[in-house]
Amino acid sequence: MKKEQVIITLMAAFIAGYVWGRQAIKSSPAGSAMVAAEAPALPGAASPPPAAEPASAAPSAPAPSPPPAPQAAPAAQPAQNNAPADPNQIWRVTLDPADGRKGPDTALVKVVVFGAFGNQETTDFAPALNDVVKTFGDKVQIRFKHKVIPAPHPDAQMAAEASLACQAQGKFWPFFQAAIKSTAISRSAVEDAAKAAGCDVAKMNADLASGKWRGQALKDSLLANEVAAHSYPNIMVNGVRLAPPKTWDHLKPLIEEQLKKAEDKVKAGTPAAKVYEEAIKGGKFFEQTAGPAMKIATEGSPILGNPAAKIEVEVYEDFQCPFCSKIAPSIKEFQKRFPNDVKIVYKHMPLTDIHDHAQQAAEASMAAAAQGKFWEYHDILFANQSALDTNNLEAYAQQAGLDVAKFKADMAKGVGRDIISRDANEGHQAGVSGTPSVFINGLKYQGPKGYPPEGLEAVARAYLGLK
């Protein structure tokens, strides 16, 4: 055989073997994973969002003598479990005299709907509520609770308050029927729905102007968080959650089941007026604060607001933490809404093991505080988190209107360094595991995630008596 033929024969054998081997790999589970790993991403495919920066990703450094600082991470929130509803799980869905409702309070079964005006899913589900009324009549009462944190529509909160104002006039159900038909809600659409329902529109508008029902709508939303009612709409029948699909055909048998249980309780001697209360007794719920309340030192700490305010928001933050800069405007917005009743106390928690400029930025902020400009400097630092070296910190001092020479001298002396150290140690002792960590009157905030101002307000109203 000629030399060229030998070479061609060998190459053909090699190629055939390679192709056969690739096919064998693809046919096995492990091989499929290998091939998938090798495949390039499709153009335009979405990438998963980056996770919070773990401490282990930081450059190696000598281990510090004190306990390690906590990792930068969002504060813990109650888990939002998307698993199918447990048919045996009872949730503590409390009722309120101000609830919008259809049907008598004496009804043995209460269907509680967490929804919102302007939300498509709530609008889509509304016809099923008409079926409830037609099928069960006075045996079942519908209660509507407003889920407006976060608001699914810019006017959802306003519409919620308007519906509560109409409920106070005994006109909730006709208002609901008129307003829920479309997600295109607005002030004029709400007034039209009120007129169609026969509400006194002038009185409703007066209630809206005074904010009379704001707290009630937020209370409903907080209850939704307490009972893990995270999706729209969330339907509870005597404390039992309706599992998907959320349809009339699925809701009807659940009502029938709970109605039979309620009737059996009455036969066994439970007063009809106590059936619902007994049904949810001992039901599951998530507290929106965690105690016991800790004593948080505030002497020397920067404070925004009335020093005598009864609601104190203590915020542990790091100027290099991206989550802290994200929530800072929300915290300040909450305080701004209640200037006499709410104050913010800034607590330092520089995460020095992962943020190389955090300690220096904290000290610079205290040098600014010594000139009465902490909060101005605070805002500048959060707006420039990627540039917190010494030269920039001094430039920001000038930008904030500080005496730069005094600022430099105070930085050199370590003004406020003792306060920073105190705060960090206090945070460790309190179990602070990440920044930002927010406390209200010493209680750990566990309310609606992301620290929205409405969530902070709802927790302060429900747990601490804010009016």
C-alpha positions as CSV (number, residue, x, y, z in Angstrom):
1,M,0.0,0.0,0.0
2,K,1.3,3.4,-0.9
3,K,2.3,5.8,1.9
4,E,-0.5,8.3,0.9
5,Q,-3.1,5.5,1.2
6,V,-1.9,4.5,4.6
7,I,-2.2,8.1,5.9
8,I,-5.7,8.5,4.4
9,T,-6.9,5.2,6.0
10,L,-5.5,6.2,9.4
11,M,-7.2,9.6,9.3
12,A,-10.5,8.1,8.3
13,A,-10.4,5.6,11.2
14,F,-9.5,8.4,13.6
15,I,-12.5,10.5,12.4
16,A,-14.9,7.6,12.6
17,G,-13.8,6.8,16.1
18,Y,-14.1,10.4,17.3
19,V,-17.7,10.7,15.9
20,W,-18.7,7.4,17.5
21,G,-17.2,8.6,20.9
22,R,-19.1,11.9,20.8
23,Q,-22.4,10.1,20.1
24,A,-21.7,7.7,23.0
25,I,-21.1,10.7,25.3
26,K,-24.3,12.5,24.3
27,S,-26.4,9.3,24.9
28,S,-25.3,9.1,28.6
29,P,-26.6,11.5,31.4
30,A,-23.2,12.6,32.3
31,G,-22.3,13.1,28.7
32,S,-25.3,15.3,28.1
33,A,-24.3,17.5,30.9
34,M,-20.8,17.8,29.5
35,V,-22.1,18.7,26.0
36,A,-24.5,21.2,27.5
37,A,-21.7,22.8,29.5
38,E,-19.7,23.2,26.3
39,A,-22.5,24.8,24.4
40,P,-22.2,28.6,24.0
41,A,-24.9,30.9,25.4
42,L,-27.5,31.9,22.8
43,P,-27.3,35.5,21.7
44,G,-29.6,37.7,23.8
45,A,-30.2,35.0,26.5
46,A,-30.7,36.5,30.0
47,S,-28.0,35.9,32.5
48,P,-28.9,35.2,36.1
49,P,-28.4,38.2,38.4
50,P,-25.1,38.2,40.3
51,A,-25.3,37.0,43.9
52,A,-24.3,39.1,46.9
53,E,-20.6,39.3,47.1
54,P,-19.4,36.6,49.6
55,A,-16.6,37.3,52.0
56,S,-14.7,34.4,50.6
57,A,-14.4,36.2,47.3
58,A,-12.3,38.9,48.9
59,P,-8.5,38.9,48.5
60,S,-6.8,36.9,51.3
61,A,-5.7,38.8,54.3
62,P,-4.4,38.0,57.8
63,A,-7.3,36.9,60.1
64,P,-8.4,39.7,62.4
65,S,-8.3,39.1,66.2
66,P,-12.0,40.1,66.8
67,P,-14.8,38.0,65.5
68,P,-15.1,38.3,61.7
69,A,-17.5,41.0,60.4
70,P,-20.8,39.8,58.8
71,Q,-21.1,39.4,55.1
72,A,-22.8,42.1,53.0
73,A,-26.2,40.6,52.3
74,P,-29.8,41.6,52.4
75,A,-31.5,41.2,55.7
76,A,-33.3,37.9,56.1
77,Q,-37.0,37.9,55.1
78,P,-39.7,35.3,55.6
79,A,-39.4,32.6,52.9
80,Q,-41.8,32.9,50.1
81,N,-42.7,29.3,49.6
82,N,-44.2,28.6,46.1
83,A,-45.0,24.9,46.9
84,P,-48.6,23.7,46.6
85,A,-50.8,24.8,49.4
86,D,-51.1,22.3,52.3
87,P,-54.8,21.4,52.5
88,N,-54.4,20.9,56.2
89,Q,-52.5,24.1,57.0
90,I,-54.5,26.7,58.8
91,W,-53.3,30.4,58.7
92,R,-54.1,33.0,61.2
93,V,-56.1,35.3,58.9
94,T,-57.7,37.8,61.3
95,L,-60.7,39.8,60.5
96,D,-61.2,43.6,61.0
97,P,-64.4,45.6,61.5
98,A,-63.2,47.9,58.6
99,D,-62.9,45.0,56.1
100,G,-64.7,45.4,52.8
101,R,-67.3,42.6,52.7
102,K,-70.2,40.9,51.1
103,G,-72.5,38.7,53.2
104,P,-73.5,38.6,56.8
105,D,-71.0,38.5,59.7
106,T,-72.9,35.4,61.0
107,A,-71.9,33.3,58.0
108,L,-70.1,30.1,59.0
109,V,-67.5,30.4,56.3
110,K,-65.4,33.4,55.5
111,V,-63.7,33.7,52.1
112,V,-60.8,36.2,52.6
113,V,-59.4,37.6,49.3
114,F,-56.0,39.4,49.3
115,G,-55.9,41.4,46.1
116,A,-55.6,44.9,44.7
117,F,-57.4,47.3,42.3
118,G,-55.3,47.7,39.2
119,N,-54.0,44.1,39.4
120,Q,-54.9,41.9,36.4
121,E,-55.1,38.6,38.4
122,T,-57.5,40.1,40.9
123,T,-59.7,41.4,38.1
124,D,-59.6,38.0,36.4
125,F,-60.7,36.2,39.6
126,A,-63.5,38.6,40.5
127,P,-66.2,36.7,38.6
128,A,-65.6,33.7,40.8
129,L,-66.7,35.8,43.8
130,N,-70.0,36.4,42.1
131,D,-70.4,32.7,41.8
132,V,-69.7,32.4,45.5
133,V,-72.6,34.8,46.2
134,K,-75.0,33.1,43.8
135,T,-74.2,29.5,45.0
136,F,-73.9,29.9,48.8
137,G,-75.8,33.0,49.6
138,D,-75.8,34.0,53.3
139,K,-73.8,30.8,54.3
140,V,-70.6,32.5,53.1
141,Q,-69.1,35.9,53.7
142,I,-66.5,37.4,51.4
143,R,-63.9,39.7,52.9
144,F,-61.5,41.7,50.7
145,K,-58.1,42.7,52.1
146,H,-55.8,45.1,50.2
147,K,-52.4,43.8,49.1
148,V,-50.7,47.1,48.2
149,I,-47.1,46.5,49.4
150,P,-45.6,46.6,46.8
151,A,-48.4,48.4,45.0
152,P,-49.2,46.6,41.7
153,H,-50.5,49.9,40.2
154,P,-49.6,53.5,41.0
155,D,-53.2,54.2,42.2
156,A,-53.7,50.9,44.0
157,Q,-53.3,52.5,47.5
158,M,-55.7,55.3,46.6
159,A,-58.3,52.9,45.3
160,A,-57.9,50.7,48.4
161,E,-58.6,53.7,50.6
162,A,-61.5,54.8,48.5
163,S,-63.1,51.3,48.8
164,L,-62.7,51.4,52.6
165,A,-64.3,54.8,52.6
166,C,-67.3,53.3,50.7
167,Q,-67.3,50.3,53.1
168,A,-67.8,52.8,55.9
169,Q,-70.9,54.0,54.0
170,G,-72.1,50.4,53.6
171,K,-71.3,50.5,49.8
172,F,-68.2,48.3,49.5
173,W,-69.6,45.6,47.3
174,P,-71.2,47.8,44.6
175,F,-68.0,49.9,44.6
176,F,-65.9,46.7,44.2
177,Q,-68.1,45.4,41.4
178,A,-67.7,48.7,39.5
179,A,-64.0,49.3,40.2
180,I,-62.6,45.8,39.7
181,K,-63.9,45.5,36.1
182,S,-60.8,47.2,34.7
183,T,-57.2,47.5,35.7
184,A,-57.1,51.1,34.2
185,I,-57.8,52.8,37.6
186,S,-57.3,56.5,38.2
187,R,-58.8,59.1,40.6
188,S,-61.6,59.8,38.0
189,A,-62.3,56.1,37.5
190,V,-62.5,55.6,41.3
191,E,-64.9,58.5,41.6
192,D,-67.0,57.1,38.8
193,A,-67.1,53.7,40.6
194,A,-68.2,55.5,43.8
195,K,-71.0,57.3,42.0
196,A,-72.2,54.1,40.4
197,A,-72.2,52.4,43.8
198,G,-74.2,55.2,45.4
199,C,-71.4,56.4,47.7
200,D,-71.2,60.0,48.9
201,V,-68.3,61.0,46.7
202,A,-67.6,64.2,48.6
203,K,-67.3,62.3,51.9
204,M,-65.1,59.7,50.2
205,N,-62.8,62.4,48.8
206,A,-62.6,64.0,52.2
207,D,-61.5,60.7,53.7
208,L,-58.9,60.4,50.9
209,A,-57.6,63.8,51.6
210,S,-57.2,63.1,55.3
211,G,-55.6,59.7,54.9
212,K,-58.3,58.3,57.2
213,W,-58.1,54.7,55.7
214,R,-54.4,54.7,54.7
215,G,-53.4,52.8,57.9
216,Q,-56.1,50.1,57.3
217,A,-55.0,49.4,53.8
218,L,-51.4,49.0,55.0
219,K,-52.5,46.8,57.8
220,D,-54.2,44.5,55.3
221,S,-50.9,44.3,53.3
222,L,-48.9,43.5,56.4
223,L,-51.4,40.7,57.3
224,A,-50.8,39.4,53.8
225,N,-47.1,39.2,54.6
226,E,-47.8,37.6,58.0
227,V,-49.7,34.7,56.3
228,A,-47.4,34.4,53.3
229,A,-50.1,35.6,50.9
230,H,-47.5,36.6,48.3
231,S,-49.3,36.0,45.0
232,Y,-52.3,37.8,43.5
233,P,-55.0,37.1,44.5
234,N,-54.5,35.0,47.6
235,I,-57.7,33.3,48.8
236,M,-58.2,31.8,52.2
237,V,-61.3,29.9,53.2
238,N,-61.7,29.7,57.0
239,G,-57.9,30.0,57.2
240,V,-57.1,27.4,54.5
241,R,-55.3,28.7,51.4
242,L,-56.8,27.9,47.9
243,A,-54.1,26.1,45.9
244,P,-53.7,26.8,42.2
245,P,-55.5,26.8,39.9
246,K,-57.4,29.8,41.4
247,T,-60.7,29.2,39.7
248,W,-64.3,28.9,40.7
249,D,-64.3,25.1,39.9
250,H,-61.4,24.7,42.4
251,L,-62.8,27.2,45.0
252,K,-66.3,25.7,45.2
253,P,-65.2,22.3,46.7
254,L,-63.0,24.0,49.2
255,I,-65.9,26.1,50.4
256,E,-68.1,23.1,50.6
257,E,-65.5,21.2,52.6
258,Q,-65.1,24.1,55.1
259,L,-68.8,24.7,55.3
260,K,-69.4,21.0,56.3
261,K,-66.6,21.3,59.0
262,A,-68.2,24.5,60.3
263,E,-71.7,23.0,60.5
264,D,-70.3,20.0,62.3
265,K,-68.7,22.4,64.9
266,V,-72.0,24.1,65.4
267,K,-73.7,20.7,65.9
268,A,-71.0,19.8,68.5
269,G,-71.8,22.9,70.5
270,T,-69.6,25.7,69.1
271,P,-71.6,29.0,68.9
272,A,-72.0,30.0,65.2
273,A,-70.4,33.4,66.0
274,K,-67.3,31.7,67.2
275,V,-66.8,29.2,64.4
276,Y,-64.3,31.3,62.4
277,E,-62.4,32.4,65.4
278,E,-62.0,28.7,66.5
279,A,-61.1,27.7,62.9
280,I,-58.0,30.0,62.7
281,K,-57.1,29.6,66.4
282,G,-53.4,28.5,66.5
283,G,-53.0,29.2,62.8
284,K,-49.6,29.8,61.3
285,F,-48.3,33.3,60.8
286,F,-44.9,35.1,60.6
287,E,-44.2,37.9,63.0
288,Q,-43.0,41.0,61.2
289,T,-40.5,41.9,64.0
290,A,-38.1,39.8,66.0
291,G,-37.5,40.3,69.7
292,P,-36.8,40.7,72.4
293,A,-36.2,44.4,71.9
294,M,-32.5,45.2,72.3
295,K,-31.1,48.3,73.9
296,I,-29.4,50.2,71.2
297,A,-26.9,52.9,72.2
298,T,-27.6,56.2,70.4
299,E,-25.3,58.6,72.3
300,G,-23.0,60.2,69.7
301,S,-24.8,58.5,66.8
302,P,-26.1,60.6,63.8
303,I,-29.8,61.1,64.1
304,L,-32.3,62.4,61.5
305,G,-35.6,63.7,62.8
306,N,-37.1,64.7,66.1
307,P,-34.8,63.5,68.8
308,A,-37.9,62.9,71.0
309,A,-39.7,60.9,68.3
310,K,-41.4,57.7,69.7
311,I,-40.5,55.6,66.6
312,E,-36.8,55.0,66.3
313,V,-35.4,53.3,63.2
314,E,-31.9,52.0,63.9
315,V,-30.0,51.2,60.6
316,Y,-26.8,49.2,60.6
317,E,-25.0,50.1,57.3
318,D,-21.7,50.1,55.5
319,F,-21.0,52.9,53.0
320,Q,-19.5,50.4,50.5
321,C,-22.5,48.0,50.7
322,P,-24.6,48.3,47.5
323,F,-27.7,47.1,49.3
324,C,-27.4,49.9,51.9
325,S,-27.3,52.6,49.2
326,K,-30.4,51.0,47.6
327,I,-32.6,51.2,50.7
328,A,-31.3,54.5,52.1
329,P,-33.9,56.6,50.2
330,S,-36.7,54.4,51.4
331,I,-35.7,54.8,55.1
332,K,-35.5,58.6,54.7
333,E,-38.8,58.7,52.9
334,F,-40.5,56.9,55.8
335,Q,-39.0,59.5,58.2
336,K,-40.0,62.4,56.0
337,R,-43.7,61.2,56.1
338,F,-43.7,61.3,59.9
339,P,-41.2,64.1,60.7
340,N,-42.3,64.5,64.3
341,D,-42.9,60.8,65.2
342,V,-40.0,59.0,63.4
343,K,-36.3,59.4,63.7
344,I,-33.4,57.5,62.0
345,V,-30.3,56.5,64.0
346,Y,-27.4,55.6,61.8
347,K,-25.3,52.7,63.2
348,H,-21.9,51.9,61.6
349,M,-21.1,48.3,60.5
350,P,-18.1,48.6,58.2
351,L,-17.4,45.2,56.6
352,T,-13.7,45.6,56.6
353,D,-13.0,42.0,55.5
354,I,-14.6,42.6,52.1
355,H,-14.8,46.4,51.7
356,D,-11.4,48.0,51.7
357,H,-12.7,51.6,52.1
358,A,-15.6,51.0,54.5
359,Q,-13.8,51.9,57.7
360,Q,-12.2,55.1,56.2
361,A,-15.6,56.1,54.8
362,A,-17.2,55.6,58.1
363,E,-14.6,57.8,59.8
364,A,-15.0,60.5,57.2
365,S,-18.8,60.5,57.8
366,M,-18.2,61.1,61.5
367,A,-15.8,63.9,60.7
368,A,-18.7,65.4,58.7
369,A,-21.0,64.8,61.6
370,A,-18.7,66.8,63.8
371,Q,-19.6,69.8,61.6
372,G,-23.3,69.0,61.5
373,K,-23.3,67.6,58.0
374,F,-23.5,63.9,58.4
375,W,-26.6,63.3,56.3
376,E,-25.5,65.5,53.5
377,Y,-22.2,63.6,53.4
378,H,-24.0,60.3,53.9
379,D,-25.9,60.9,50.6
380,I,-22.8,61.8,48.7
381,L,-20.9,58.6,49.9
382,F,-23.8,56.4,48.8
383,A,-23.9,58.1,45.4
384,N,-20.2,57.4,44.9
385,Q,-19.6,54.0,46.4
386,S,-16.9,53.1,43.8
387,A,-14.7,56.1,44.6
388,L,-14.1,56.2,48.4
389,D,-10.3,56.7,48.5
390,T,-8.8,59.5,50.6
391,N,-8.6,62.1,47.8
392,N,-12.3,61.6,46.9
393,L,-13.4,61.7,50.6
394,E,-11.7,65.1,50.9
395,A,-13.4,66.2,47.7
396,Y,-16.8,65.2,49.0
397,A,-16.1,67.2,52.1
398,Q,-15.8,70.3,50.0
399,Q,-18.9,69.3,48.0
400,A,-20.9,69.0,51.2
401,G,-19.8,72.5,52.3
402,L,-17.5,71.4,55.1
403,D,-14.4,73.2,56.5
404,V,-12.0,70.9,54.7
405,A,-9.0,71.8,56.9
406,K,-11.0,70.8,60.0
407,F,-12.3,67.7,58.2
408,K,-8.7,66.6,57.5
409,A,-7.7,67.3,61.1
410,D,-10.6,65.3,62.5
411,M,-9.9,62.4,60.2
412,A,-6.3,62.4,61.4
413,K,-7.4,62.4,65.1
414,G,-9.9,59.6,64.5
415,V,-13.0,61.6,65.5
416,G,-15.9,59.2,66.0
417,R,-13.8,56.1,65.7
418,D,-15.0,55.0,69.2
419,I,-18.6,55.3,68.1
420,I,-17.9,53.2,65.0
421,S,-16.2,50.5,67.1
422,R,-19.1,50.6,69.6
423,D,-21.7,50.2,66.9
424,A,-19.9,47.3,65.3
425,N,-19.5,45.4,68.6
426,E,-23.1,46.1,69.5
427,G,-24.2,44.8,66.1
428,H,-22.2,41.6,66.6
429,Q,-23.8,41.0,70.0
430,A,-27.3,41.6,68.6
431,G,-26.6,38.9,65.9
432,V,-26.5,41.3,63.0
433,S,-25.5,39.0,60.1
434,G,-25.4,41.4,57.2
435,T,-25.9,44.9,56.0
436,P,-28.3,46.6,55.9
437,S,-29.9,45.4,59.1
438,V,-32.8,47.5,60.3
439,F,-34.4,47.6,63.8
440,I,-37.4,49.6,64.9
441,N,-37.4,50.5,68.6
442,G,-34.9,47.8,69.1
443,L,-36.9,45.1,67.4
444,K,-35.5,43.4,64.2
445,Y,-37.6,44.4,61.2
446,Q,-38.9,41.4,59.3
447,G,-41.6,43.1,57.3
448,P,-42.1,43.4,53.5
449,K,-38.8,42.7,51.8
450,G,-36.7,45.5,50.4
451,Y,-37.5,47.9,53.3
452,P,-40.2,49.9,51.3
453,P,-41.3,53.0,53.2
454,E,-44.9,51.6,53.3
455,G,-43.6,48.4,54.8
456,L,-41.7,50.3,57.6
457,E,-44.9,52.3,58.2
458,A,-47.1,49.3,58.3
459,V,-44.9,47.6,60.9
460,A,-44.6,50.7,63.0
461,R,-48.4,51.1,62.9
462,A,-49.2,47.5,63.7
463,Y,-46.6,46.7,66.3
464,L,-45.6,50.1,67.8
465,G,-48.7,52.2,67.7
466,L,-47.7,54.8,65.0
467,K,-50.7,56.8,64.0
